[in-house]
Amino acid sequence: MEHSKVSEKSKLLASSFIERMAWEQCQKILKTFKFSTGLGAQKTLVKLENDFDHSEVIAQKFLSVIEPLHRDMLRSGDKTIMVFNVGAETLSKVKERISKVSVKVSPESEAFPCSLHQNSLTDVTTDIKLVSQEKIDDKSIYYFSTKRSITVKKELTPSMFDFDDSVATALSKYSKITAISEQPRQYFDVVVLDEKLKTVELRLDIAHAVSAKDISKLFMELKGAFLDLIGNPKSLGLFSDPINFFPMINKTYENKAIRICEISFTTEDGYVHHERDRNTMSDDGTIKGDVRLGKFHIGGIEKCSDINLYRISSRWPKAFEQVDVKFDVEVSLNSTFRELSKLRVSDRNLEYIEFSNCPSLKAMDAIICKLIQSEKNDLPNTAS
């Protein structure tokens, strides 16, 4: 490959990688492999692009080292996930049907695993497209690309712009105005068929922020795109048995091997309480924030005979396999207090689980497996 092409591909990868990965993780990885870094993500990207232009060796090294990490992040990353139980026979039929499907050539599939350049997004449709597929151990993984818009707000000072007289007069009484624009973003949603657990997972990409009110609609669209690929066999009931994550809220709270950084609950007197602690530092400078250890929480628990949890966010300690960098995965089980009004505990339902700051497929799979097992058995005090 010519140096110019290697350089451009490396730039595209660097842009995608830095945009999607938490900066703290990204910086450590780049320094581990002795790539240039700057003060912040954007200055680092400028330095890397300059290195790629001047050295094909650096550009090639970046591709070989970072592309596997980036692809792993697309499988996991920031995702909202639904998990469905599927019978072995159904799973076999689905795999047989999808084995006949191939990825169609498109700008998105040719750029994968990188995101398209922002300027190129205006030329692609909003259709959900299969852009890649692969098998890892017992999992068959299917990547779908789609274009969605996000709302961007920016504060402007009217006096800094040369408006015509009528507009300037209308805006003269305002010191600041807010400009709102709709900007396209590329998302990578993932469908995972797990032969070992006998499940189908829908992993919805929320890396560029997704409105909570749109989640259900986006899951429906992803289901539809996958069913269309396999001939829309609704009789299989592929998405008919979603796992209920609500019972896992209490099990997560009881797990002493992880940190609980945010909870919402009601007390026996009917009051709604919210507590959070993500940043409390220990004497050695490490973060140890855990709401269960706070004096306010301990004192409140002593006075209350019971609390009824309906939202919880936890931090699970994990590490990369490929490089010696540790990170904390945040896992959120966010229901509503309305679910607590249901008299039968078995009727309380939560179909989504949210992951953030999880750049590893193995880490995400381990946590999902642990949560599912916790519903069948007591959750052991381990984060592994």
ChimeraX attribute file (.defattr): number of C-alpha atoms within 10 A of each C-alpha:
attribute: neighborCount
match mode: 1-to-1
recipient: residues
	/A:1	8
	/A:2	7
	/A:3	16
	/A:4	14
	/A:5	12
	/A:6	20
	/A:7	27
	/A:8	15
	/A:9	19
	/A:10	27
	/A:11	24
	/A:12	17
	/A:13	23
	/A:14	24
	/A:15	22
	/A:16	17
	/A:17	24
	/A:18	19
	/A:19	17
	/A:20	19
	/A:21	21
	/A:22	17
	/A:23	14
	/A:24	11
	/A:25	16
	/A:26	18
	/A:27	20
	/A:28	16
	/A:29	20
	/A:30	17
	/A:31	11
	/A:32	12
	/A:33	13
	/A:34	10
	/A:35	16
	/A:36	17
	/A:37	19
	/A:38	13
	/A:39	8
	/A:40	12
	/A:41	17
	/A:42	14
	/A:43	12
	/A:44	20
	/A:45	20
	/A:46	16
	/A:47	14
	/A:48	25
	/A:49	19
	/A:50	14
	/A:51	18
	/A:52	23
	/A:53	17
	/A:54	14
	/A:55	13
	/A:56	19
	/A:57	13
	/A:58	19
	/A:59	25
	/A:60	17
	/A:61	15
	/A:62	23
	/A:63	18
	/A:64	12
	/A:65	14
	/A:66	18
	/A:67	18
	/A:68	13
	/A:69	20
	/A:70	24
	/A:71	18
	/A:72	17
	/A:73	19
	/A:74	28
	/A:75	25
	/A:76	26
	/A:77	27
	/A:78	26
	/A:79	26
	/A:80	24
	/A:81	20
	/A:82	22
	/A:83	23
	/A:84	19
	/A:85	18
	/A:86	23
	/A:87	16
	/A:88	14
	/A:89	11
	/A:90	15
	/A:91	20
	/A:92	12
	/A:93	14
	/A:94	18
	/A:95	15
	/A:96	12
	/A:97	14
	/A:98	15
	/A:99	10
	/A:100	9
	/A:101	12
	/A:102	12
	/A:103	13
	/A:104	13
	/A:105	11
	/A:106	13
	/A:107	15
	/A:108	23
	/A:109	20
	/A:110	14
	/A:111	15
	/A:112	17
	/A:113	22
	/A:114	22
	/A:115	24
	/A:116	21
	/A:117	14
	/A:118	11
	/A:119	8
	/A:120	12
	/A:121	19
	/A:122	13
	/A:123	8
	/A:124	14
	/A:125	11
	/A:126	15
	/A:127	13
	/A:128	19
	/A:129	24
	/A:130	25
	/A:131	23
	/A:132	19
	/A:133	16
	/A:134	10
	/A:135	11
	/A:136	8
	/A:137	8
	/A:138	13
	/A:139	18
	/A:140	16
	/A:141	17
	/A:142	22
	/A:143	24
	/A:144	23
	/A:145	22
	/A:146	20
	/A:147	18
	/A:148	17
	/A:149	14
	/A:150	15
	/A:151	12
	/A:152	11
	/A:153	11
	/A:154	9
	/A:155	10
	/A:156	13
	/A:157	12
	/A:158	18
	/A:159	13
	/A:160	7
	/A:161	9
	/A:162	9
	/A:163	12
	/A:164	8
	/A:165	9
	/A:166	9
	/A:167	11
	/A:168	14
	/A:169	10
	/A:170	9
	/A:171	16
	/A:172	12
	/A:173	9
	/A:174	10
	/A:175	10
	/A:176	13
	/A:177	12
	/A:178	12
	/A:179	10
	/A:180	11
	/A:181	12
	/A:182	11
	/A:183	13
	/A:184	17
	/A:185	19
	/A:186	21
	/A:187	20
	/A:188	25
	/A:189	27
	/A:190	25
	/A:191	24
	/A:192	21
	/A:193	22
	/A:194	19
	/A:195	18
	/A:196	10
	/A:197	15
	/A:198	17
	/A:199	22
	/A:200	23
	/A:201	18
	/A:202	23
	/A:203	28
	/A:204	25
	/A:205	26
	/A:206	19
	/A:207	20
	/A:208	14
	/A:209	11
	/A:210	17
	/A:211	9
	/A:212	8
	/A:213	8
	/A:214	9
	/A:215	15
	/A:216	10
	/A:217	11
	/A:218	15
	/A:219	18
	/A:220	10
	/A:221	14
	/A:222	21
	/A:223	16
	/A:224	13
	/A:225	17
	/A:226	20
	/A:227	17
	/A:228	11
	/A:229	16
	/A:230	17
	/A:231	11
	/A:232	13
	/A:233	14
	/A:234	10
	/A:235	7
	/A:236	15
	/A:237	11
	/A:238	20
	/A:239	18
	/A:240	11
	/A:241	14
	/A:242	18
	/A:243	16
	/A:244	20
	/A:245	21
	/A:246	25
	/A:247	20
	/A:248	19
	/A:249	24
	/A:250	14
	/A:251	16
	/A:252	24
	/A:253	17
	/A:254	16
	/A:255	18
	/A:256	14
	/A:257	15
	/A:258	19
	/A:259	26
	/A:260	29
	/A:261	23
	/A:262	20
	/A:263	23
	/A:264	20
	/A:265	19
	/A:266	17
	/A:267	16
	/A:268	11
	/A:269	8
	/A:270	10
	/A:271	8
	/A:272	14
	/A:273	13
	/A:274	12
	/A:275	17
	/A:276	17
	/A:277	18
	/A:278	17
	/A:279	12
	/A:280	14
	/A:281	11
	/A:282	10
	/A:283	7
	/A:284	6
	/A:285	8
	/A:286	10
	/A:287	14
	/A:288	17
	/A:289	20
	/A:290	20
	/A:291	21
	/A:292	21
	/A:293	13
	/A:294	15
	/A:295	10
	/A:296	11
	/A:297	12
	/A:298	12
	/A:299	10
	/A:300	14
	/A:301	14
	/A:302	9
	/A:303	8
	/A:304	11
	/A:305	9
	/A:306	12
	/A:307	17
	/A:308	17
	/A:309	24
	/A:310	23
	/A:311	19
	/A:312	24
	/A:313	22
	/A:314	24
	/A:315	23
	/A:316	19
	/A:317	15
	/A:318	21
	/A:319	17
	/A:320	17
	/A:321	12
	/A:322	10
	/A:323	12
	/A:324	10
	/A:325	14
	/A:326	13
	/A:327	17
	/A:328	17
	/A:329	23
	/A:330	19
	/A:331	26
	/A:332	23
	/A:333	23
	/A:334	21
	/A:335	22
	/A:336	16
	/A:337	16
	/A:338	9
	/A:339	16
	/A:340	18
	/A:341	11
	/A:342	12
	/A:343	9
	/A:344	9
	/A:345	12
	/A:346	10
	/A:347	13
	/A:348	19
	/A:349	17
	/A:350	21
	/A:351	17
	/A:352	23
	/A:353	20
	/A:354	18
	/A:355	25
	/A:356	20
	/A:357	21
	/A:358	27
	/A:359	28
	/A:360	22
	/A:361	17
	/A:362	17
	/A:363	22
	/A:364	21
	/A:365	12
	/A:366	14
	/A:367	18
	/A:368	17
	/A:369	12
	/A:370	18
	/A:371	19
	/A:372	19
	/A:373	14
	/A:374	17
	/A:375	16
	/A:376	8
	/A:377	11
	/A:378	11
	/A:379	19
	/A:380	15
	/A:381	12
	/A:382	11
	/A:383	18
	/A:384	13
